[in-house]
Amino acid sequence: MTESPLTTDVRISDESIKLGQFLKLADLVDSGSEAKPLLAGGMVRVNDVVETRRGRQLVPGDVVAIAARSVRVVS
């Protein structure tokens, strides 16, 4: 997994979080409706793999990337 030097950490309060919720928490999108086309278009990567499921569960250590922004899930 390649990590951008611009990777930022975003803390979650539970053991896991759904990808759609995390995209909003990390300010990568403003709303769930904004996330849908990004996911459908293959523009969201989780741990360097394209992810299309908004309900994908993320756990601490996962890295979510959209374009040049990448954010790591931390607890």
Summary of the structure (lengths in Angstrom):
residues: 75
radius of gyration: 10.9
end to end distance: 19.8
largest distance: 29.1
contacts: 203
relative contact order: 0.32
helix: 21%
strand: 31%
